[in-house]
Amino acid sequence: MADGEEKRRAAREPVALFVEYEGADDLVCDFTENLSSGGTFVTTNRTLPVGTSVQLVLSFPGLLEPIAVEGTVRWTRGNSAAGDAGAGIEFEPGPSRDAMAGVVDRIRSGDPKMMARLLRVLVVEDNHHVAELIQQGLTGSTKRDFGSGVSFVFKNAQDGRSALEILRTETFDALIIDVYLPVVDGPKVIMTARSELGLVDLPIIAVSAGGDQARDAALAAGANIFLEKPMRLRRVIETMQRLLTPAPA
C-alpha cells in the first residue's frame, strides 16, 4: 500500500469522543430526548470541522461495556454567551444507531448483564491520602473480592458538617468515617445519621488511631465496625464484604 493511501485511510478514521454520564438515568434521558432522534450536542474544546466522522463512546458508573455509536459533525460552536464550545453530531440511520437503541432498552430495564451493582460509599476523612488509599484499595479489589458485577462510586467529605449535609440529600450503601474530624466529630455524625436522619440500616465503618477511647465513642454512637489506624487494606475490604453481603434467608 502506498504511503499516500495509508495517510488517506488514517484520515478517515473516526475521532473518538468520550461522554461520561452521572448515571443510567441521565443516559436514558439523553437518548429519549436527543440520541434517538438522530443527533446530539457534545461539549468539547477539540477542533472538529463540519463533516468529521466521530465515534461517541457513552458510559456511566456501573456500565459494564461502553456504548459506541458512529456519527458526523454537522455544526460547531465556540465558547460564547450561548454556551460551551462543542459540536452538533448527527447519527445516520443504520446498524450502529439500531444497536444503541437496543442497548439503551436493556439499560432501562436494569439488565444485570449490562450494568454492575453500583455501591455508593461516602468516605469522610480529613487526610486525603488516607481517603485515596481506601478508595483505590476497594476499587482495585472489585473483581477479585466483590465480583465483576459490582462497581464502587465514592463521594468525599473532609469534615463532619459537610458529611451531614451530604447524608441529608444523597443515598449511600456504606459510610467510612474518621472519628476525629474538623467542625463536627465522627461520633456526632454517626449519632445524627442514626437518629435524626433515620439511617438505622446504613453500614458504618469508623476508623481512628485514637485507641480504645475512639473505639468506644464510635461504637456507642452507632458504628457497626471500628478499624484502628494504620489500617490494612485487606481488613477494610473484608469488612466491606461482610457489611454489604446480604445475610442468608
KAGIZI-V654372 format. One record per residue. N is the residue number from 1. RES is the residue in three letters. SS is DSSP state (~ for helix, > for strand, _ for the rest). OMEGA is omega in radians with two decimals (NA if undefined). D_FIRST is the distance of its C-alpha to the first C-alpha in Angstrom with 2 decimals. Layout:
BEGIN
n->(N:N)
res->(RES:RES)
ss->(SS:SS)
omega->(OMEGA:OMEGA)
d_first->(D_FIRST:D_FIRST)
END
This chain:
BEGIN
n->(1:2:3:4:5:6:7:8:9:10:11:12:13:14:15:16:17:18:19:20:21:22:23:24:25:26:27:28:29:30:31:32:33:34:35:36:37:38:39:40:41:42:43:44:45:46:47:48:49:50:51:52:53:54:55:56:57:58:59:60:61:62:63:64:65:66:67:68:69:70:71:72:73:74:75:76:77:78:79:80:81:82:83:84:85:86:87:88:89:90:91:92:93:94:95:96:97:98:99:100:101:102:103:104:105:106:107:108:109:110:111:112:113:114:115:116:117:118:119:120:121:122:123:124:125:126:127:128:129:130:131:132:133:134:135:136:137:138:139:140:141:142:143:144:145:146:147:148:149:150:151:152:153:154:155:156:157:158:159:160:161:162:163:164:165:166:167:168:169:170:171:172:173:174:175:176:177:178:179:180:181:182:183:184:185:186:187:188:189:190:191:192:193:194:195:196:197:198:199:200:201:202:203:204:205:206:207:208:209:210:211:212:213:214:215:216:217:218:219:220:221:222:223:224:225:226:227:228:229:230:231:232:233:234:235:236:237:238:239:240:241:242:243:244:245:246:247:248:249)
res->(MET:ALA:ASP:GLY:GLU:GLU:LYS:ARG:ARG:ALA:ALA:ARG:GLU:PRO:VAL:ALA:LEU:PHE:VAL:GLU:TYR:GLU:GLY:ALA:ASP:ASP:LEU:VAL:CYS:ASP:PHE:THR:GLU:ASN:LEU:SER:SER:GLY:GLY:THR:PHE:VAL:THR:THR:ASN:ARG:THR:LEU:PRO:VAL:GLY:THR:SER:VAL:GLN:LEU:VAL:LEU:SER:PHE:PRO:GLY:LEU:LEU:GLU:PRO:ILE:ALA:VAL:GLU:GLY:THR:VAL:ARG:TRP:THR:ARG:GLY:ASN:SER:ALA:ALA:GLY:ASP:ALA:GLY:ALA:GLY:ILE:GLU:PHE:GLU:PRO:GLY:PRO:SER:ARG:ASP:ALA:MET:ALA:GLY:VAL:VAL:ASP:ARG:ILE:ARG:SER:GLY:ASP:PRO:LYS:MET:MET:ALA:ARG:LEU:LEU:ARG:VAL:LEU:VAL:VAL:GLU:ASP:ASN:HIS:HIS:VAL:ALA:GLU:LEU:ILE:GLN:GLN:GLY:LEU:THR:GLY:SER:THR:LYS:ARG:ASP:PHE:GLY:SER:GLY:VAL:SER:PHE:VAL:PHE:LYS:ASN:ALA:GLN:ASP:GLY:ARG:SER:ALA:LEU:GLU:ILE:LEU:ARG:THR:GLU:THR:PHE:ASP:ALA:LEU:ILE:ILE:ASP:VAL:TYR:LEU:PRO:VAL:VAL:ASP:GLY:PRO:LYS:VAL:ILE:MET:THR:ALA:ARG:SER:GLU:LEU:GLY:LEU:VAL:ASP:LEU:PRO:ILE:ILE:ALA:VAL:SER:ALA:GLY:GLY:ASP:GLN:ALA:ARG:ASP:ALA:ALA:LEU:ALA:ALA:GLY:ALA:ASN:ILE:PHE:LEU:GLU:LYS:PRO:MET:ARG:LEU:ARG:ARG:VAL:ILE:GLU:THR:MET:GLN:ARG:LEU:LEU:THR:PRO:ALA:PRO:ALA)
ss->(_:_:~:~:~:~:~:~:~:~:~:_:_:_:>:>:>:>:>:>:>:_:_:~:~:~:~:~:~:~:~:~:~:_:~:~:~:_:>:>:>:>:>:_:_:_:_:_:_:_:_:_:>:>:>:>:>:>:>:>:_:_:>:_:_:_:>:>:>:>:>:>:>:>:>:>:>:_:_:>:_:_:>:_:_:>:>:>:>:>:_:_:_:_:~:~:~:~:~:~:~:~:~:~:~:~:~:~:_:_:_:_:_:_:>:_:>:>:>:>:>:>:>:>:_:_:_:~:~:~:~:~:~:~:~:~:~:~:~:~:_:~:~:~:~:~:_:_:_:>:>:>:>:>:>:>:>:_:>:~:~:~:~:~:~:~:~:~:~:_:_:_:_:>:>:>:>:>:_:_:_:>:_:_:_:~:~:~:~:~:~:~:~:~:_:_:_:_:_:_:_:_:>:>:>:>:>:>:_:_:~:~:~:~:~:~:~:~:~:~:~:_:_:_:>:>:>:>:_:_:_:_:~:~:~:~:~:~:~:~:~:~:~:~:_:_:_:_:_)
omega->(-3.13:-3.12:3.14:3.13:3.10:-3.14:3.14:3.13:3.11:-3.12:-3.12:3.11:-3.11:3.06:-3.14:3.04:-3.08:-3.12:-3.12:3.09:3.13:-3.13:-3.11:-3.11:-3.13:3.11:-3.13:3.12:3.13:3.11:-3.12:-3.05:-2.98:-2.98:-3.08:-3.14:3.02:3.12:3.09:3.08:-3.12:3.09:3.11:3.07:3.12:3.08:-3.09:3.13:3.06:-3.11:3.13:3.04:-3.13:2.99:3.07:3.09:-3.02:-3.13:3.00:-3.12:3.13:3.10:-3.03:3.12:3.11:3.12:3.13:3.12:-3.10:3.12:-3.12:3.09:3.13:3.06:-3.13:3.10:3.05:3.07:-3.13:3.09:-3.12:3.13:-3.10:3.09:3.12:-3.08:3.02:-3.07:3.07:3.09:3.11:3.05:-3.14:-3.05:-3.10:-3.14:3.11:3.13:3.12:3.13:3.12:3.13:3.14:3.08:3.12:3.08:-3.13:-3.12:3.11:-3.14:-3.12:3.09:3.12:-3.00:3.05:2.97:-3.05:3.12:-3.12:-3.07:3.03:3.12:-3.12:-3.01:-3.12:3.04:-3.02:3.09:3.10:3.12:3.13:3.14:3.13:-3.08:3.14:3.13:-3.14:3.13:-3.12:-3.10:-2.96:-3.06:-3.06:-2.98:-3.09:-3.13:-3.09:-3.13:-3.12:3.08:-3.14:2.97:-3.06:2.95:-3.05:2.96:-3.08:3.05:-3.04:3.14:3.10:3.13:-3.13:3.10:3.12:-3.11:3.12:-3.02:-3.08:-3.12:-3.12:3.09:3.12:3.09:3.02:-2.97:3.05:-3.14:-3.09:-3.08:3.02:3.01:3.08:-3.05:-3.06:3.14:3.10:3.10:-3.12:-3.13:3.13:3.12:-3.11:-3.03:-3.05:-3.09:3.07:-3.10:-3.03:-3.10:-3.12:3.07:-3.10:3.06:3.08:-3.13:3.11:2.99:-3.03:3.06:-3.04:-3.13:3.12:3.12:-3.10:-3.12:-3.11:-3.11:3.10:-3.14:3.10:3.08:3.09:-3.03:3.01:3.08:-3.12:3.00:-0.09:-3.04:2.95:-3.12:3.13:3.13:3.11:-3.12:-3.12:3.12:3.10:3.10:-3.09:-3.10:-3.04:3.10:3.14:3.10:3.12:-3.10:NA)
d_first->(0.00:3.81:6.56:8.43:6.59:6.80:10.30:11.22:10.64:12.61:15.15:15.82:16.83:20.64:22.99:25.33:29.03:31.59:35.00:37.80:40.97:44.34:44.91:44.30:46.76:44.87:41.61:43.55:45.41:42.28:40.80:44.07:44.36:40.80:37.81:39.18:39.72:36.05:35.70:36.92:37.19:35.57:36.99:34.43:34.30:30.55:29.53:27.89:27.54:28.65:25.87:24.11:23.03:24.94:25.74:29.41:30.39:34.12:36.46:40.08:42.11:42.51:39.54:37.94:34.44:33.21:32.51:29.13:28.97:26.39:27.66:27.23:29.11:31.68:33.98:34.59:37.74:38.58:41.50:44.69:48.08:46.50:44.60:41.71:38.31:35.75:33.78:34.66:32.16:32.11:31.16:30.08:32.04:30.14:29.60:29.04:32.25:34.17:33.23:34.42:37.71:38.24:37.66:40.07:42.65:42.51:42.93:45.82:47.51:47.13:45.03:45.27:41.86:40.39:42.61:44.21:47.89:48.08:50.71:51.85:53.54:55.54:55.69:58.64:58.52:59.28:57.31:53.66:52.59:54.56:53.17:49.58:50.46:51.86:48.92:46.26:48.27:48.65:45.05:43.78:46.19:45.41:43.55:45.58:49.01:48.89:46.22:42.82:44.66:46.22:45.01:47.10:47.51:49.69:51.89:53.77:57.15:58.79:62.40:64.66:65.27:61.58:61.28:64.12:62.66:59.40:61.31:63.30:60.26:57.58:57.53:56.48:56.34:57.60:59.06:58.77:61.26:62.81:66.59:67.16:65.42:66.14:68.14:68.77:68.73:67.02:70.15:71.05:67.59:67.86:71.40:70.48:67.48:69.71:72.70:72.04:68.48:69.28:66.25:68.27:65.43:62.78:61.87:62.70:61.94:63.92:62.97:64.95:66.11:69.63:70.99:73.67:74.71:71.23:70.88:74.23:73.56:70.16:71.39:74.58:72.54:70.60:67.51:66.46:65.34:65.84:63.44:64.58:62.37:60.48:58.77:56.68:53.56:54.25:57.64:56.18:53.66:56.37:58.74:56.25:55.55:59.28:59.97:57.09:57.42:59.76:62.92:63.26:65.33)
END
